[in-house]
């Protein structure tokens, strides 16, 4: 195996950081799915990501997707072209599905060049008619069984038309991610919080909530938790939606400025000390709508 095709330590760190962020957004199914696709597209150099589950058993003529979501289309025309293909076309015309169906209910991760040669791919009528219209080309598809739900979980990552093709290294990265993701889904060791408003909040979301209630700005929370300001901002949006508030003042009103009720210690080992602001709650942050 050439050195350029091996997974680097940096690759692994990126994948596991993304897994941690998904876990922390677990109480908001739309948010964590979108975050997963956005993160995988960035890590794997792709444009479009799709994910969802499929009720087992399924066949070419009987597919029941559950919780499907897609992200990254260049425009609505491309997205409609892809959706029209799945909703109205006999997908047996897709040269990749014939290879996938023998593996229903079993783990599988493959990239385009493992299905057929590039010459065969571009000469396919299906590819020219539907993939090109959707603006997508080279891809990785990964499925993992969820036996406790009687479903397969699928992740589909696609690069733009005529872009550099994905390679074996990218497929191995998605395979690693998908394996760990399914393991994470199976784990349910986390105890439920006493406060029903906090039910389903992951550790990072509860830490973020505690620090928001303590009056810290997003940049200070990012420094304290060693995550990016963008991630903190996404966590704040999830918390605002969850608590149905539009401002920091409304969030304080919900909890009567009582960080201990959140059940998270503000002193996190290994994190830099950020002194609390002089007037907690005075700052009003962006309305997320």
C-alpha positions as CSV (number, residue, x, y, z in Angstrom):
1,X,0.0,0.0,0.0
2,X,1.4,3.4,-1.0
3,X,2.0,5.9,1.7
4,X,-0.4,8.4,0.1
5,X,-3.2,5.8,0.5
6,X,-2.7,5.2,4.2
7,X,-4.9,6.9,6.8
8,X,-2.9,9.4,8.8
9,X,-3.2,10.3,12.5
10,X,-4.6,13.6,11.5
11,X,-7.3,11.8,9.5
12,X,-8.2,9.7,12.5
13,X,-8.3,12.8,14.8
14,X,-10.7,14.6,12.4
15,X,-13.0,11.6,12.2
16,X,-13.2,11.0,16.0
17,X,-13.7,14.7,16.6
18,X,-16.6,14.6,14.3
19,X,-18.0,11.5,16.1
20,X,-17.8,13.4,19.4
21,X,-19.7,16.4,17.9
22,X,-22.4,14.1,16.5
23,X,-22.8,12.5,19.9
24,X,-23.2,15.9,21.6
25,X,-25.9,16.9,19.1
26,X,-27.7,13.6,19.6
27,X,-30.8,15.3,21.1
28,X,-31.5,17.1,17.7
29,X,-31.7,14.4,15.0
30,X,-31.7,16.9,12.1
31,X,-28.8,18.9,13.5
32,X,-26.5,15.8,14.0
33,X,-27.3,14.3,10.6
34,X,-26.6,17.6,8.9
35,X,-23.4,18.1,10.9
36,X,-22.3,14.5,10.1
37,X,-22.7,15.1,6.3
38,X,-21.1,18.6,6.5
39,X,-18.1,17.1,8.4
40,X,-17.7,14.1,6.2
41,X,-17.9,16.2,3.0
42,X,-15.1,18.4,4.4
43,X,-12.9,15.6,5.5
44,X,-13.3,13.5,2.4
45,X,-13.2,16.4,-0.1
46,X,-16.7,15.7,-1.3
47,X,-19.7,18.0,-2.2
48,X,-22.9,16.1,-1.5
49,X,-23.7,13.8,1.4
50,X,-26.8,11.6,1.9
51,X,-27.7,9.5,4.9
52,X,-30.6,7.5,6.2
53,X,-31.8,4.1,7.2
54,X,-33.5,1.3,5.2
55,X,-36.1,-1.0,6.7
56,X,-35.1,-4.6,6.3
57,X,-35.6,-6.5,4.1
58,X,-35.6,-4.4,1.0
59,X,-35.4,-5.1,-2.7
60,X,-35.1,-3.1,-5.9
61,X,-38.8,-2.7,-6.0
62,X,-39.5,-2.3,-2.3
63,X,-37.4,0.3,-0.5
64,X,-38.6,2.0,2.7
65,X,-36.1,4.8,3.6
66,X,-36.3,6.1,7.2
67,X,-35.0,9.5,8.3
68,X,-33.4,10.4,4.9
69,X,-31.5,13.6,4.7
70,X,-29.2,15.2,2.1
71,X,-26.8,18.1,2.0
72,X,-24.5,20.0,-0.3
73,X,-26.3,20.3,-3.6
74,X,-25.1,23.2,-5.8
75,X,-28.7,24.1,-6.5
76,X,-32.3,23.0,-6.4
77,X,-32.2,21.7,-10.0
78,X,-29.5,19.2,-9.2
79,X,-31.3,18.1,-6.0
80,X,-34.6,17.6,-7.9
81,X,-32.8,15.6,-10.6
82,X,-31.5,13.2,-8.0
83,X,-34.8,12.9,-6.1
84,X,-36.7,12.3,-9.4
85,X,-34.3,9.5,-10.1
86,X,-35.0,7.8,-6.8
87,X,-38.8,8.5,-6.8
88,X,-39.7,7.6,-10.3
89,X,-37.0,5.5,-12.0
90,X,-36.4,1.8,-11.9
91,X,-33.1,2.0,-10.0
92,X,-32.0,-1.3,-11.5
93,X,-30.7,0.9,-14.3
94,X,-28.1,2.2,-11.8
95,X,-25.0,0.0,-12.3
96,X,-24.0,0.3,-8.6
97,X,-27.3,-1.0,-7.1
98,X,-27.0,-4.4,-8.7
99,X,-23.7,-4.8,-6.8
100,X,-25.1,-3.5,-3.5
101,X,-28.3,-5.6,-3.1
102,X,-26.6,-8.9,-2.5
103,X,-25.1,-7.3,0.6
104,X,-28.4,-6.1,2.2
105,X,-28.1,-6.6,5.9
106,X,-24.3,-6.9,5.8
107,X,-21.5,-4.3,6.3
108,X,-20.1,-2.9,3.1
109,X,-18.0,0.2,2.1
110,X,-17.0,0.7,-1.6
111,X,-16.0,3.5,-3.9
112,X,-16.9,4.0,-7.5
113,X,-13.8,2.4,-9.1
114,X,-14.5,-0.8,-7.2
115,X,-17.8,-1.2,-9.0
116,X,-16.5,-0.7,-12.6
117,X,-13.8,1.0,-14.7
118,X,-14.0,4.7,-15.3
119,X,-14.6,4.0,-19.0
120,X,-17.6,1.8,-18.2
121,X,-18.9,4.4,-15.8
122,X,-18.9,7.3,-18.3
123,X,-20.3,5.2,-21.1
124,X,-23.3,4.2,-18.9
125,X,-26.6,5.8,-20.1
126,X,-27.7,6.0,-16.5
127,X,-24.6,8.0,-15.5
128,X,-24.9,10.4,-18.3
129,X,-28.6,11.0,-17.9
130,X,-29.0,11.1,-14.1
131,X,-25.7,11.5,-12.4
132,X,-24.5,14.3,-14.7
133,X,-27.9,16.1,-14.4
134,X,-27.4,15.9,-10.6
135,X,-23.9,17.3,-10.9
136,X,-22.3,14.3,-9.0
137,X,-19.8,11.8,-10.1
138,X,-17.3,9.8,-8.1
139,X,-18.6,8.4,-4.8
140,X,-18.3,6.2,-1.7
141,X,-21.2,4.3,-0.4
142,X,-21.2,2.6,3.0
143,X,-23.9,0.6,4.8
144,X,-23.9,-1.0,8.2
145,X,-26.6,-3.2,9.8
146,X,-28.5,-1.9,12.8
147,X,-29.9,-5.3,14.0
148,X,-31.7,-3.9,17.0
149,X,-33.8,-1.7,14.7
150,X,-34.0,-4.2,11.8
151,X,-32.5,-1.6,9.5
152,X,-29.4,-0.8,7.4
153,X,-27.8,2.6,8.0
154,X,-26.4,4.1,4.7
155,X,-24.0,6.9,4.1
156,X,-23.5,8.1,0.5
157,X,-20.7,10.7,-0.2
158,X,-20.4,12.2,-3.7
159,X,-17.9,14.4,-5.4
160,X,-18.8,17.0,-8.1
161,X,-19.1,15.9,-11.8
162,X,-15.6,15.5,-13.4
163,X,-13.9,16.2,-10.0
164,X,-10.9,14.2,-8.9
165,X,-12.1,10.6,-8.1
166,X,-12.2,9.3,-4.6
167,X,-9.6,6.7,-3.7
168,X,-9.1,3.7,-1.5
169,X,-7.9,5.9,1.4
170,X,-11.1,7.8,1.4
171,X,-13.2,4.6,1.5
172,X,-11.1,3.3,4.4
173,X,-11.7,6.6,6.3
174,X,-15.5,6.3,5.8
175,X,-15.3,2.6,6.8
176,X,-13.6,3.5,10.0
177,X,-16.0,6.3,10.7
178,X,-19.1,4.2,10.0
179,X,-17.9,1.3,12.2
180,X,-17.3,3.7,15.1
181,X,-20.6,5.5,14.4
182,X,-22.6,2.3,14.7
183,X,-20.8,1.3,17.9
184,X,-21.7,4.8,19.3
185,X,-25.4,4.2,18.4
186,X,-25.3,1.0,20.4
187,X,-23.9,2.5,23.5
188,X,-26.5,3.8,25.9
189,X,-24.5,4.1,29.1
190,X,-25.3,7.7,29.7
191,X,-27.7,8.3,32.6
192,X,-30.7,10.5,32.0
193,X,-30.5,14.0,33.5
194,X,-32.9,14.7,36.4
195,X,-34.2,17.9,34.7
196,X,-36.6,16.8,31.8
197,X,-35.5,19.8,29.8
198,X,-32.0,18.3,29.6
199,X,-33.1,14.8,28.6
200,X,-31.0,13.7,25.6
201,X,-28.4,16.4,25.8
202,X,-24.9,15.1,25.3
203,X,-22.0,16.0,27.6
204,X,-20.7,18.8,25.3
205,X,-24.2,20.4,25.0
206,X,-24.6,20.4,28.8
207,X,-21.1,21.9,29.2
208,X,-21.9,24.6,26.7
209,X,-25.2,25.3,28.4
210,X,-23.5,25.6,31.8
211,X,-21.0,28.0,30.4
212,X,-23.6,30.1,28.6
213,X,-25.5,30.3,31.9
214,X,-22.3,31.3,33.6
215,X,-22.2,34.3,31.3
216,X,-19.3,33.3,29.0
217,X,-19.0,34.5,25.4
218,X,-18.9,31.9,22.7
219,X,-15.2,32.5,22.0
220,X,-14.4,31.8,25.7
221,X,-16.5,28.6,25.6
222,X,-14.6,27.5,22.5
223,X,-11.3,28.1,24.3
224,X,-12.4,26.3,27.5
225,X,-13.8,23.2,25.7
226,X,-11.0,23.2,23.1
227,X,-13.4,23.3,20.2
228,X,-14.0,25.8,17.4
229,X,-16.2,28.9,17.7
230,X,-18.3,27.5,14.8
231,X,-19.0,24.4,16.8
232,X,-19.9,26.3,19.9
233,X,-22.2,28.5,17.7
234,X,-23.9,25.3,16.4
235,X,-24.3,24.0,19.9
236,X,-25.9,27.3,21.0
237,X,-28.4,27.1,18.1
238,X,-29.4,23.6,19.1
239,X,-29.8,24.7,22.7
240,X,-31.9,27.7,21.7
241,X,-34.2,25.5,19.6
242,X,-34.4,22.9,22.3
243,X,-35.3,25.4,25.0
244,X,-37.5,27.5,22.6
245,X,-35.7,30.7,23.3
246,X,-34.2,33.5,21.2
247,X,-31.8,35.2,23.5
248,X,-29.4,34.7,26.4
249,X,-31.8,36.6,28.7
250,X,-34.6,34.1,27.8
251,X,-32.2,31.2,28.5
252,X,-31.4,32.6,31.9
253,X,-35.1,33.0,32.6
254,X,-35.7,29.4,31.9
255,X,-33.1,28.2,34.4
256,X,-33.4,31.2,36.8
257,X,-29.6,31.5,36.4
258,X,-28.9,28.3,38.2
259,X,-26.0,26.5,36.5
260,X,-25.9,23.7,39.2
261,X,-29.3,22.5,37.9
262,X,-27.6,21.5,34.6
263,X,-25.6,18.9,36.4
264,X,-22.2,19.8,34.8
265,X,-19.2,21.0,36.7
266,X,-17.8,24.2,35.2
267,X,-14.2,23.3,36.2
268,X,-13.2,21.0,33.4
269,X,-9.7,19.3,34.0
270,X,-7.1,20.4,31.5
271,X,-9.1,23.4,30.2
272,X,-7.8,27.0,30.6
273,X,-9.3,29.0,33.3
274,X,-11.7,31.6,32.0
275,X,-12.9,34.0,34.7
276,X,-16.6,34.8,34.7
277,X,-17.7,38.1,33.4
278,X,-18.6,40.9,35.8
279,X,-22.3,41.0,34.9
280,X,-23.6,37.5,33.9
281,X,-26.6,37.7,31.7
282,X,-26.1,41.2,30.6
283,X,-24.9,40.2,27.2
284,X,-27.7,39.4,24.6
285,X,-26.6,37.1,21.9
286,X,-27.8,36.6,18.3
287,X,-31.4,35.7,17.6
288,X,-31.2,32.3,15.9
289,X,-34.8,32.4,14.7
